[in-house]
């Protein structure tokens, strides 16, 4: 079931997203699923601003990252470990022991997928933040990914790598070809899901997610089966609804 909220611009979208996530932070042991990319940066800035202005503490919060590139060391400037620390964790008082992200620079990737999935199963995510790719992917679950997938190694579509090239000096060749990602089944275990999307480029994917056929060619369409999804959009992202 979808709840739809509009924002007139990116800042408004970020503010509305923050209103959704804020009550979860007050739980005794809040478990947050967090995403990288440009969509959530405004939300993360508002979380940091609230922490600084109001003393909202994150010491009791447990955080799980959605995915990580394969082949990038954690200290690489484009690893998702670095992204999450620079854009959120370093601005909060969250305990390092409560931060969980998959390792993308390990020898045994299958073992790392199994390790991460095991930790996810031990911790029910209260709210999972998601963006959506222009091809309808969530996490790095590209079109054709099984709805029964759990944490796994994903091969990235050329369109995804082109979309992410802006973070690698506009050079697609620098974008990793694979990533570890929570699977669609892993994501669906979250109690609440928050999707953030803005811009006309996301409009068709948003339409497929909310109103298209439920099919593996549009991975985000699985969210139609989830009982509690909030979608925060600007008017451009909602233009095909």
FIKOLZA-1660 file (N, C-alpha, C; in steps of 0.1 Angstrom, whole numbers, plus 5000, padded with zeros to 4 digits):
% residues 241
   i   px   py   pz ch aa at
   1 5008 4988 5000  A  X  N
   1 5000 5000 5000  A  X CA
   1 5009 5012 5000  A  X  C
   2 5006 5021 4991  A  X  N
   2 5014 5034 4989  A  X CA
   2 5007 5045 4996  A  X  C
   3 5015 5053 5003  A  X  N
   3 5011 5067 5007  A  X CA
   3 5020 5076 4999  A  X  C
   4 5013 5086 4993  A  X  N
   4 5021 5095 4984  A  X CA
   4 5021 5109 4989  A  X  C
   5 5033 5115 4990  A  X  N
   5 5035 5128 4995  A  X CA
   5 5043 5136 4984  A  X  C
   6 5038 5149 4982  A  X  N
   6 5045 5157 4972  A  X CA
   6 5053 5168 4979  A  X  C
   7 5064 5171 4972  A  X  N
   7 5072 5183 4976  A  X CA
   7 5074 5192 4963  A  X  C
   8 5074 5205 4965  A  X  N
   8 5075 5213 4953  A  X CA
   8 5089 5214 4947  A  X  C
   9 5099 5211 4955  A  X  N
   9 5113 5211 4951  A  X CA
   9 5121 5201 4959  A  X  C
  10 5134 5200 4956  A  X  N
  10 5142 5189 4963  A  X CA
  10 5142 5192 4978  A  X  C
  11 5143 5204 4982  A  X  N
  11 5144 5207 4996  A  X CA
  11 5131 5203 5003  A  X  C
  12 5120 5206 4996  A  X  N
  12 5107 5202 5002  A  X CA
  12 5105 5187 5003  A  X  C
  13 5110 5180 4992  A  X  N
  13 5110 5165 4992  A  X CA
  13 5118 5160 5004  A  X  C
  14 5130 5166 5006  A  X  N
  14 5138 5161 5017  A  X CA
  14 5132 5164 5031  A  X  C
  15 5125 5175 5032  A  X  N
  15 5118 5179 5044  A  X CA
  15 5107 5169 5047  A  X  C
  16 5099 5165 5037  A  X  N
  16 5088 5156 5039  A  X CA
  16 5094 5142 5042  A  X  C
  17 5105 5138 5036  A  X  N
  17 5111 5125 5039  A  X CA
  17 5116 5125 5054  A  X  C
  18 5121 5136 5059  A  X  N
  18 5126 5137 5072  A  X CA
  18 5114 5136 5082  A  X  C
  19 5103 5142 5079  A  X  N
  19 5091 5140 5088  A  X CA
  19 5087 5126 5089  A  X  C
  20 5089 5118 5079  A  X  N
  20 5085 5104 5079  A  X CA
  20 5095 5096 5088  A  X  C
  21 5108 5099 5087  A  X  N
  21 5118 5090 5094  A  X CA
  21 5120 5095 5108  A  X  C
  22 5117 5107 5111  A  X  N
  22 5120 5113 5125  A  X CA
  22 5114 5105 5136  A  X  C
  23 5101 5101 5135  A  X  N
  23 5095 5093 5147  A  X CA
  23 5102 5080 5149  A  X  C
  24 5108 5074 5139  A  X  N
  24 5114 5061 5141  A  X CA
  24 5127 5062 5150  A  X  C
  25 5133 5074 5149  A  X  N
  25 5146 5076 5156  A  X CA
  25 5144 5076 5171  A  X  C
  26 5131 5079 5175  A  X  N
  26 5128 5080 5189  A  X CA
  26 5126 5066 5196  A  X  C
  27 5126 5055 5188  A  X  N
  27 5124 5042 5193  A  X CA
  27 5136 5038 5202  A  X  C
  28 5134 5029 5212  A  X  N
  28 5145 5026 5221  A  X CA
  28 5157 5020 5213  A  X  C
  29 5154 5012 5203  A  X  N
  29 5165 5006 5195  A  X CA
  29 5160 5007 5180  A  X  C
  30 5163 5019 5174  A  X  N
  30 5158 5021 5160  A  X CA
  30 5168 5014 5151  A  X  C
  31 5162 5007 5141  A  X  N
  31 5170 5000 5131  A  X CA
  31 5166 5007 5117  A  X  C
  32 5176 5014 5111  A  X  N
  32 5174 5021 5099  A  X CA
  32 5181 5014 5088  A  X  C
  33 5174 5013 5076  A  X  N
  33 5180 5009 5064  A  X CA
  33 5183 5021 5055  A  X  C
  34 5195 5023 5051  A  X  N
  34 5199 5036 5045  A  X CA
  34 5205 5033 5031  A  X  C
  35 5203 5043 5022  A  X  N
  35 5206 5042 5008  A  X CA
  35 5216 5053 5005  A  X  C
  36 5224 5051 4994  A  X  N
  36 5233 5061 4989  A  X CA
  36 5227 5068 4977  A  X  C
  37 5235 5077 4971  A  X  N
  37 5230 5084 4959  A  X CA
  37 5226 5098 4962  A  X  C
  38 5222 5105 4952  A  X  N
  38 5218 5119 4953  A  X CA
  38 5205 5121 4960  A  X  C
  39 5196 5111 4959  A  X  N
  39 5182 5113 4964  A  X CA
  39 5181 5116 4979  A  X  C
  40 5189 5108 4987  A  X  N
  40 5187 5110 5002  A  X CA
  40 5196 5120 5008  A  X  C
  41 5205 5127 5000  A  X  N
  41 5215 5136 5007  A  X CA
  41 5208 5147 5014  A  X  C
  42 5197 5153 5009  A  X  N
  42 5189 5163 5016  A  X CA
  42 5184 5158 5029  A  X  C
  43 5178 5146 5029  A  X  N
  43 5173 5140 5041  A  X CA
  43 5184 5139 5051  A  X  C
  44 5196 5134 5047  A  X  N
  44 5207 5132 5057  A  X CA
  44 5211 5145 5062  A  X  C
  45 5211 5156 5054  A  X  N
  45 5215 5169 5060  A  X CA
  45 5205 5173 5070  A  X  C
  46 5193 5170 5069  A  X  N
  46 5183 5174 5079  A  X CA
  46 5184 5166 5091  A  X  C
  47 5188 5154 5090  A  X  N
  47 5191 5145 5102  A  X CA
  47 5202 5151 5110  A  X  C
  48 5213 5155 5103  A  X  N
  48 5225 5161 5110  A  X CA
  48 5221 5174 5116  A  X  C
  49 5213 5182 5109  A  X  N
  49 5209 5195 5114  A  X CA
  49 5201 5194 5127  A  X  C
  50 5192 5184 5127  A  X  N
  50 5184 5182 5139  A  X CA
  50 5193 5177 5151  A  X  C
  51 5202 5169 5148  A  X  N
  51 5211 5164 5158  A  X CA
  51 5219 5176 5164  A  X  C
  52 5224 5184 5155  A  X  N
  52 5232 5196 5160  A  X CA
  52 5224 5206 5168  A  X  C
  53 5212 5209 5163  A  X  N
  53 5203 5219 5168  A  X CA
  53 5196 5215 5181  A  X  C
  54 5191 5202 5181  A  X  N
  54 5182 5198 5191  A  X CA
  54 5188 5186 5200  A  X  C
  55 5200 5182 5197  A  X  N
  55 5206 5171 5205  A  X CA
  55 5200 5158 5203  A  X  C
  56 5193 5156 5192  A  X  N
  56 5187 5143 5189  A  X CA
  56 5198 5132 5188  A  X  C
  57 5198 5122 5196  A  X  N
  57 5209 5113 5197  A  X CA
  57 5206 5101 5188  A  X  C
  58 5217 5095 5182  A  X  N
  58 5217 5083 5174  A  X CA
  58 5225 5072 5180  A  X  C
  59 5228 5073 5193  A  X  N
  59 5236 5063 5200  A  X CA
  59 5229 5050 5201  A  X  C
  60 5216 5050 5200  A  X  N
  60 5208 5038 5201  A  X CA
  60 5204 5033 5188  A  X  C
  61 5208 5040 5177  A  X  N
  61 5204 5036 5164  A  X CA
  61 5213 5026 5158  A  X  C
  62 5207 5016 5151  A  X  N
  62 5215 5006 5143  A  X CA
  62 5212 5009 5128  A  X  C
  63 5223 5010 5120  A  X  N
  63 5221 5013 5106  A  X CA
  63 5227 5003 5097  A  X  C
  64 5219 5000 5086  A  X  N
  64 5223 4990 5076  A  X CA
  64 5224 4997 5063  A  X  C
  65 5235 4996 5056  A  X  N
  65 5236 5001 5042  A  X CA
  65 5230 4991 5032  A  X  C
  66 5224 4997 5022  A  X  N
  66 5217 4989 5012  A  X CA
  66 5227 4981 5003  A  X  C
  67 5238 4986 4999  A  X  N
  67 5247 4980 4989  A  X CA
  67 5261 4986 4990  A  X  C
  68 5270 4980 4982  A  X  N
  68 5283 4985 4981  A  X CA
  68 5289 4980 4968  A  X  C
  69 5297 4989 4961  A  X  N
  69 5305 4985 4950  A  X CA
  69 5315 4973 4953  A  X  C
  70 5316 4965 4943  A  X  N
  70 5327 4954 4944  A  X CA
  70 5340 4960 4938  A  X  C
  71 5351 4957 4946  A  X  N
  71 5364 4961 4941  A  X CA
  71 5369 4974 4946  A  X  C
  72 5361 4982 4953  A  X  N
  72 5365 4995 4959  A  X CA
  72 5369 4993 4974  A  X  C
  73 5381 4996 4978  A  X  N
  73 5384 4996 4992  A  X CA
  73 5375 5005 5000  A  X  C
  74 5373 5003 5013  A  X  N
  74 5364 5012 5020  A  X CA
  74 5368 5026 5021  A  X  C
  75 5381 5029 5019  A  X  N
  75 5386 5042 5020  A  X CA
  75 5386 5049 5006  A  X  C
  76 5381 5042 4996  A  X  N
  76 5380 5049 4983  A  X CA
  76 5370 5060 4983  A  X  C
  77 5372 5071 4976  A  X  N
  77 5363 5082 4978  A  X CA
  77 5349 5080 4972  A  X  C
  78 5347 5069 4964  A  X  N
  78 5334 5066 4959  A  X CA
  78 5328 5053 4964  A  X  C
  79 5335 5048 4975  A  X  N
  79 5328 5036 4981  A  X CA
  79 5316 5041 4989  A  X  C
  80 5306 5032 4991  A  X  N
  80 5294 5036 4998  A  X CA
  80 5297 5037 5013  A  X  C
  81 5307 5030 5018  A  X  N
  81 5312 5032 5031  A  X CA
  81 5316 5047 5033  A  X  C
  82 5324 5052 5024  A  X  N
  82 5329 5066 5025  A  X CA
  82 5317 5075 5023  A  X  C
  83 5308 5072 5014  A  X  N
  83 5296 5081 5012  A  X CA
  83 5288 5082 5024  A  X  C
  84 5285 5071 5031  A  X  N
  84 5276 5072 5042  A  X CA
  84 5283 5079 5054  A  X  C
  85 5296 5077 5055  A  X  N
  85 5303 5084 5066  A  X CA
  85 5303 5099 5064  A  X  C
  86 5307 5103 5051  A  X  N
  86 5308 5117 5048  A  X CA
  86 5295 5124 5048  A  X  C
  87 5284 5118 5044  A  X  N
  87 5272 5124 5042  A  X CA
  87 5262 5122 5054  A  X  C
  88 5265 5113 5063  A  X  N
  88 5256 5111 5075  A  X CA
  88 5264 5108 5088  A  X  C
  89 5270 5096 5088  A  X  N
  89 5275 5091 5101  A  X CA
  89 5285 5100 5108  A  X  C
  90 5294 5107 5100  A  X  N
  90 5304 5115 5107  A  X CA
  90 5297 5128 5114  A  X  C
  91 5285 5131 5110  A  X  N
  91 5278 5142 5116  A  X CA
  91 5268 5138 5127  A  X  C
  92 5268 5126 5131  A  X  N
  92 5260 5121 5142  A  X CA
  92 5268 5114 5153  A  X  C
  93 5261 5111 5164  A  X  N
  93 5268 5104 5174  A  X CA
  93 5265 5089 5174  A  X  C
  94 5262 5083 5162  A  X  N
  94 5260 5069 5161  A  X CA
  94 5273 5061 5165  A  X  C
  95 5271 5050 5171  A  X  N
  95 5282 5042 5176  A  X CA
  95 5288 5034 5164  A  X  C
  96 5301 5034 5162  A  X  N
  96 5307 5027 5150  A  X CA
  96 5303 5012 5150  A  X  C
  97 5301 5006 5162  A  X  N
  97 5297 4992 5162  A  X CA
  97 5283 4990 5157  A  X  C
  98 5275 5000 5156  A  X  N
  98 5261 4999 5151  A  X CA
  98 5260 5002 5136  A  X  C
  99 5271 5004 5130  A  X  N
  99 5271 5007 5115  A  X CA
  99 5274 4994 5108  A  X  C
 100 5265 4990 5099  A  X  N
 100 5267 4978 5091  A  X CA
 100 5266 4981 5076  A  X  C
 101 5276 4978 5068  A  X  N
 101 5276 4979 5054  A  X CA
 101 5283 4966 5049  A  X  C
 102 5279 4961 5037  A  X  N
 102 5286 4950 5031  A  X CA
 102 5300 4954 5027  A  X  C
 103 5310 4945 5028  A  X  N
 103 5323 4947 5023  A  X CA
 103 5324 4944 5008  A  X  C
 104 5328 4953 5000  A  X  N
 104 5329 4950 4985  A  X CA
 104 5343 4946 4981  A  X  C
 105 5352 4947 4990  A  X  N
 105 5366 4944 4986  A  X CA
 105 5372 4933 4994  A  X  C
 106 5366 4921 4992  A  X  N
 106 5369 4909 4999  A  X CA
 106 5372 4898 4989  A  X  C
 107 5379 4887 4992  A  X  N
 107 5382 4876 4983  A  X CA
 107 5369 4867 4981  A  X  C
 108 5362 4865 4992  A  X  N
 108 5351 4855 4991  A  X CA
 108 5338 4863 4992  A  X  C
 109 5333 4867 4980  A  X  N
 109 5321 4875 4979  A  X CA
 109 5308 4868 4983  A  X  C
 110 5308 4855 4980  A  X  N
 110 5296 4847 4984  A  X CA
 110 5295 4846 4999  A  X  C
 111 5306 4844 5006  A  X  N
 111 5306 4844 5020  A  X CA
 111 5302 4857 5026  A  X  C
 112 5307 4868 5020  A  X  N
 112 5303 4881 5025  A  X CA
 112 5288 4883 5023  A  X  C
 113 5282 4879 5012  A  X  N
 113 5268 4880 5010  A  X CA
 113 5260 4872 5021  A  X  C
 114 5265 4860 5024  A  X  N
 114 5258 4852 5034  A  X CA
 114 5260 4858 5048  A  X  C
 115 5271 4864 5051  A  X  N
 115 5274 4870 5064  A  X CA
 115 5264 4882 5066  A  X  C
 116 5263 4890 5055  A  X  N
 116 5255 4902 5056  A  X CA
 116 5240 4899 5057  A  X  C
 117 5236 4889 5050  A  X  N
 117 5222 4885 5050  A  X CA
 117 5218 4879 5064  A  X  C
 118 5228 4872 5070  A  X  N
 118 5226 4867 5083  A  X CA
 118 5223 4878 5093  A  X  C
 119 5231 4888 5093  A  X  N
 119 5229 4900 5102  A  X CA
 119 5216 4906 5099  A  X  C
 120 5212 4908 5087  A  X  N
 120 5199 4914 5084  A  X CA
 120 5188 4906 5090  A  X  C
 121 5189 4893 5089  A  X  N
 121 5178 4884 5094  A  X CA
 121 5177 4886 5109  A  X  C
 122 5188 4889 5116  A  X  N
 122 5187 4891 5130  A  X CA
 122 5182 4904 5135  A  X  C
 123 5181 4914 5125  A  X  N
 123 5177 4927 5129  A  X CA
 123 5165 4932 5119  A  X  C
 124 5153 4933 5124  A  X  N
 124 5142 4937 5116  A  X CA
 124 5144 4952 5114  A  X  C
 125 5144 4957 5101  A  X  N
 125 5146 4971 5098  A  X CA
 125 5133 4978 5100  A  X  C
 126 5133 4988 5108  A  X  N
 126 5121 4996 5111  A  X CA
 126 5116 5004 5099  A  X  C
 127 5126 5011 5093  A  X  N
 127 5123 5018 5080  A  X CA
 127 5134 5017 5071  A  X  C
 128 5132 5014 5059  A  X  N
 128 5142 5012 5048  A  X CA
 128 5140 5024 5038  A  X  C
 129 5150 5032 5037  A  X  N
 129 5150 5043 5028  A  X CA
 129 5155 5038 5014  A  X  C
 130 5148 5042 5004  A  X  N
 130 5152 5037 4990  A  X CA
 130 5152 5049 4980  A  X  C
 131 5160 5049 4971  A  X  N
 131 5158 5057 4959  A  X CA
 131 5153 5047 4948  A  X  C
 132 5152 5052 4936  A  X  N
 132 5148 5043 4925  A  X CA
 132 5156 5047 4912  A  X  C
 133 5161 5037 4906  A  X  N
 133 5169 5039 4893  A  X CA
 133 5160 5042 4882  A  X  C
 134 5165 5049 4871  A  X  N
 134 5157 5052 4860  A  X CA
 134 5151 5040 4853  A  X  C
 135 5157 5028 4855  A  X  N
 135 5152 5015 4849  A  X CA
 135 5144 5008 4859  A  X  C
 136 5141 5014 4871  A  X  N
 136 5132 5007 4880  A  X CA
 136 5139 4999 4891  A  X  C
 137 5153 5000 4891  A  X  N
 137 5160 4992 4901  A  X CA
 137 5159 4998 4915  A  X  C
 138 5159 4990 4925  A  X  N
 138 5161 4995 4939  A  X CA
 138 5172 4987 4945  A  X  C
 139 5181 4994 4953  A  X  N
 139 5194 4988 4956  A  X CA
 139 5201 4987 4942  A  X  C
 140 5208 4976 4941  A  X  N
 140 5214 4973 4928  A  X CA
 140 5207 4961 4922  A  X  C
 141 5194 4959 4925  A  X  N
 141 5186 4949 4919  A  X CA
 141 5181 4953 4906  A  X  C
 142 5188 4949 4896  A  X  N
 142 5185 4954 4882  A  X CA
 142 5173 4946 4876  A  X  C
 143 5167 4951 4865  A  X  N
 143 5156 4944 4859  A  X CA
 143 5160 4929 4856  A  X  C
 144 5150 4921 4860  A  X  N
 144 5152 4906 4858  A  X CA
 144 5157 4900 4871  A  X  C
 145 5160 4907 4882  A  X  N
 145 5163 4902 4895  A  X CA
 145 5151 4894 4901  A  X  C
 146 5153 4883 4906  A  X  N
 146 5142 4875 4912  A  X CA
 146 5137 4882 4924  A  X  C
 147 5123 4882 4925  A  X  N
 147 5117 4887 4937  A  X CA
 147 5121 4880 4950  A  X  C
 148 5126 4867 4948  A  X  N
 148 5130 4859 4960  A  X CA
 148 5145 4862 4963  A  X  C
 149 5151 4871 4957  A  X  N
 149 5165 4873 4959  A  X CA
 149 5168 4878 4973  A  X  C
 150 5179 4874 4979  A  X  N
 150 5184 4879 4992  A  X CA
 150 5198 4886 4988  A  X  C
 151 5205 4889 4998  A  X  N
 151 5218 4896 4996  A  X CA
 151 5227 4888 4986  A  X  C
 152 5231 4895 4975  A  X  N
 152 5238 4888 4965  A  X CA
 152 5247 4897 4957  A  X  C
 153 5255 4891 4948  A  X  N
 153 5264 4899 4939  A  X CA
 153 5255 4902 4927  A  X  C
 154 5255 4915 4923  A  X  N
 154 5247 4919 4912  A  X CA
 154 5256 4925 4901  A  X  C
 155 5253 4922 4888  A  X  N
 155 5260 4928 4877  A  X CA
 155 5252 4941 4873  A  X  C
 156 5259 4952 4872  A  X  N
 156 5252 4965 4869  A  X CA
 156 5250 4967 4854  A  X  C
 157 5237 4971 4851  A  X  N
 157 5234 4974 4838  A  X CA
 157 5242 4986 4833  A  X  C
 158 5244 4987 4819  A  X  N
 158 5251 4998 4814  A  X CA
 158 5244 5011 4817  A  X  C
 159 5230 5011 4818  A  X  N
 159 5223 5024 4821  A  X CA
 159 5226 5028 4835  A  X  C
 160 5227 5019 4844  A  X  N
 160 5230 5022 4858  A  X CA
 160 5244 5028 4859  A  X  C
 161 5254 5022 4852  A  X  N
 161 5267 5027 4852  A  X CA
 161 5268 5041 4846  A  X  C
 162 5261 5043 4835  A  X  N
 162 5260 5056 4829  A  X CA
 162 5255 5067 4839  A  X  C
 163 5244 5063 4846  A  X  N
 163 5238 5072 4856  A  X CA
 163 5247 5076 4867  A  X  C
 164 5256 5066 4871  A  X  N
 164 5265 5068 4882  A  X CA
 164 5279 5074 4878  A  X  C
 165 5281 5075 4865  A  X  N
 165 5294 5080 4860  A  X CA
 165 5296 5094 4865  A  X  C
 166 5286 5102 4868  A  X  N
 166 5288 5116 4873  A  X CA
 166 5296 5116 4886  A  X  C
 167 5296 5105 4893  A  X  N
 167 5304 5104 4905  A  X CA
 167 5318 5100 4903  A  X  C
 168 5321 5096 4890  A  X  N
 168 5334 5091 4887  A  X CA
 168 5340 5099 4876  A  X  C
 169 5339 5112 4876  A  X  N
 169 5344 5121 4867  A  X CA
 169 5338 5119 4853  A  X  C
 170 5326 5115 4852  A  X  N
 170 5318 5113 4840  A  X CA
 170 5324 5102 4831  A  X  C
 171 5332 5093 4837  A  X  N
 171 5338 5082 4830  A  X CA
 171 5332 5069 4834  A  X  C
 172 5324 5064 4825  A  X  N
 172 5317 5051 4827  A  X CA
 172 5327 5040 4830  A  X  C
 173 5338 5041 4824  A  X  N
 173 5348 5030 4825  A  X CA
 173 5353 5029 4840  A  X  C
 174 5352 5039 4848  A  X  N
 174 5356 5039 4862  A  X CA
 174 5346 5033 4871  A  X  C
 175 5333 5032 4866  A  X  N
 175 5323 5027 4875  A  X CA
 175 5324 5012 4876  A  X  C
 176 5324 5007 4888  A  X  N
 176 5325 4992 4889  A  X CA
 176 5313 4985 4882  A  X  C
 177 5316 4973 4878  A  X  N
 177 5306 4966 4870  A  X CA
 177 5297 4957 4879  A  X  C
 178 5301 4955 4892  A  X  N
 178 5294 4947 4901  A  X CA
 178 5293 4953 4914  A  X  C
 179 5283 4948 4922  A  X  N
 179 5281 4953 4935  A  X CA
 179 5274 4942 4944  A  X  C
 180 5276 4943 4957  A  X  N
 180 5268 4935 4966  A  X CA
 180 5256 4944 4970  A  X  C
 181 5244 4937 4970  A  X  N
 181 5232 4945 4973  A  X CA
 181 5223 4936 4982  A  X  C
 182 5215 4942 4990  A  X  N
 182 5204 4935 4996  A  X CA
 182 5195 4931 4985  A  X  C
 183 5189 4919 4986  A  X  N
 183 5180 4914 4976  A  X CA
 183 5166 4920 4978  A  X  C
 184 5157 4917 4969  A  X  N
 184 5144 4922 4970  A  X CA
 184 5136 4916 4981  A  X  C
 185 5139 4904 4984  A  X  N
 185 5132 4897 4996  A  X CA
 185 5138 4903 5009  A  X  C
 186 5151 4906 5009  A  X  N
 186 5157 4913 5020  A  X CA
 186 5150 4926 5023  A  X  C
 187 5148 4934 5013  A  X  N
 187 5142 4948 5014  A  X CA
 187 5128 4947 5019  A  X  C
 188 5121 4937 5014  A  X  N
 188 5107 4936 5017  A  X CA
 188 5104 4932 5032  A  X  C
 189 5114 4927 5039  A  X  N
 189 5112 4924 5053  A  X CA
 189 5111 4936 5062  A  X  C
 190 5115 4948 5057  A  X  N
 190 5114 4960 5065  A  X CA
 190 5100 4963 5069  A  X  C
 191 5098 4968 5080  A  X  N
 191 5084 4972 5085  A  X CA
 191 5078 4983 5077  A  X  C
 192 5086 4993 5073  A  X  N
 192 5081 5005 5066  A  X CA
 192 5092 5008 5056  A  X  C
 193 5088 5012 5044  A  X  N
 193 5097 5016 5033  A  X CA
 193 5094 5030 5029  A  X  C
 194 5105 5038 5027  A  X  N
 194 5104 5052 5023  A  X CA
 194 5111 5054 5010  A  X  C
 195 5104 5057 5000  A  X  N
 195 5110 5059 4986  A  X CA
 195 5111 5074 4983  A  X  C
 196 5123 5079 4980  A  X  N
 196 5125 5093 4976  A  X CA
 196 5129 5093 4961  A  X  C
 197 5122 5102 4954  A  X  N
 197 5125 5104 4940  A  X CA
 197 5122 5118 4935  A  X  C
 198 5130 5123 4927  A  X  N
 198 5127 5137 4922  A  X CA
 198 5133 5138 4908  A  X  C
 199 5127 5146 4900  A  X  N
 199 5132 5148 4886  A  X CA
 199 5124 5140 4876  A  X  C
 200 5123 5146 4864  A  X  N
 200 5115 5140 4853  A  X CA
 200 5121 5126 4849  A  X  C
 201 5135 5125 4851  A  X  N
 201 5141 5113 4846  A  X CA
 201 5136 5101 4854  A  X  C
 202 5131 5103 4866  A  X  N
 202 5126 5092 4874  A  X CA
 202 5111 5089 4872  A  X  C
 203 5104 5097 4863  A  X  N
 203 5090 5097 4862  A  X CA
 203 5084 5083 4857  A  X  C
 204 5091 5077 4847  A  X  N
 204 5086 5065 4842  A  X CA
 204 5088 5053 4852  A  X  C
 205 5100 5054 4858  A  X  N
 205 5102 5043 4868  A  X CA
 205 5092 5044 4880  A  X  C
 206 5089 5056 4884  A  X  N
 206 5079 5058 4895  A  X CA
 206 5066 5053 4890  A  X  C
 207 5062 5055 4878  A  X  N
 207 5049 5050 4873  A  X CA
 207 5049 5035 4873  A  X  C
 208 5060 5029 4868  A  X  N
 208 5061 5014 4868  A  X CA
 208 5060 5009 4883  A  X  C
 209 5067 5015 4892  A  X  N
 209 5067 5011 4906  A  X CA
 209 5053 5011 4912  A  X  C
 210 5045 5022 4909  A  X  N
 210 5033 5023 4916  A  X CA
 210 5021 5018 4908  A  X  C
 211 5021 5019 4895  A  X  N
 211 5009 5016 4887  A  X CA
 211 5012 5005 4876  A  X  C
 212 5024 5001 4874  A  X  N
 212 5027 4991 4864  A  X CA
 212 5024 4977 4868  A  X  C
 213 5026 4968 4859  A  X  N
 213 5025 4954 4863  A  X CA
 213 5035 4950 4873  A  X  C
 214 5032 4941 4882  A  X  N
 214 5042 4936 4892  A  X CA
 214 5050 4926 4885  A  X  C
 215 5062 4929 4881  A  X  N
 215 5070 4920 4873  A  X CA
 215 5085 4923 4876  A  X  C
 216 5093 4913 4874  A  X  N
 216 5107 4914 4877  A  X CA
 216 5115 4923 4867  A  X  C
 217 5108 4927 4856  A  X  N
 217 5115 4936 4847  A  X CA
 217 5114 4950 4853  A  X  C
 218 5106 4953 4863  A  X  N
 218 5106 4965 4870  A  X CA
 218 5107 4961 4885  A  X  C
 219 5119 4959 4890  A  X  N
 219 5121 4954 4904  A  X CA
 219 5113 4962 4914  A  X  C
 220 5112 4975 4912  A  X  N
 220 5105 4983 4922  A  X CA
 220 5090 4980 4923  A  X  C
 221 5085 4974 4913  A  X  N
 221 5070 4971 4913  A  X CA
 221 5067 4961 4924  A  X  C
 222 5077 4954 4930  A  X  N
 222 5074 4945 4941  A  X CA
 222 5069 4953 4953  A  X  C
 223 5072 4965 4954  A  X  N
 223 5067 4973 4965  A  X CA
 223 5052 4975 4965  A  X  C
 224 5045 4972 4954  A  X  N
 224 5031 4971 4954  A  X CA
 224 5026 4960 4964  A  X  C
 225 5034 4951 4967  A  X  N
 225 5030 4940 4976  A  X CA
 225 5033 4943 4991  A  X  C
 226 5040 4954 4993  A  X  N
 226 5043 4957 5007  A  X CA
 226 5032 4965 5014  A  X  C
 227 5029 4963 5026  A  X  N
 227 5018 4969 5033  A  X CA
 227 5020 4984 5037  A  X  C
 228 5032 4989 5037  A  X  N
 228 5035 5002 5043  A  X CA
 228 5046 5009 5036  A  X  C
 229 5043 5015 5024  A  X  N
 229 5053 5022 5016  A  X CA
 229 5049 5037 5015  A  X  C
 230 5058 5046 5019  A  X  N
 230 5056 5060 5017  A  X CA
 230 5065 5065 5006  A  X  C
 231 5059 5072 4996  A  X  N
 231 5067 5077 4984  A  X CA
 231 5066 5092 4985  A  X  C
 232 5078 5098 4985  A  X  N
 232 5079 5113 4985  A  X CA
 232 5085 5117 4971  A  X  C
 233 5077 5125 4964  A  X  N
 233 5081 5129 4950  A  X CA
 233 5080 5144 4948  A  X  C
 234 5087 5149 4939  A  X  N
 234 5084 5162 4934  A  X CA
 234 5074 5161 4922  A  X  C
 235 5069 5172 4917  A  X  N
 235 5059 5171 4906  A  X CA
 235 5064 5165 4894  A  X  C
 236 5077 5167 4891  A  X  N
 236 5083 5161 4879  A  X CA
 236 5084 5146 4879  A  X  C
 237 5088 5141 4891  A  X  N
 237 5089 5126 4893  A  X CA
 237 5075 5120 4892  A  X  C
 238 5065 5128 4896  A  X  N
 238 5051 5122 4896  A  X CA
 238 5044 5125 4883  A  X  C
 239 5050 5130 4873  A  X  N
 239 5043 5135 4861  A  X CA
 239 5037 5124 4853  A  X  C
 240 5041 5111 4854  A  X  N
 240 5035 5101 4847  A  X CA
 240 5024 5093 4854  A  X  C
 241 5022 5097 4866  A  X  N
 241 5011 5090 4874  A  X CA
 241 4997 5094 4870  A  X  C
% end
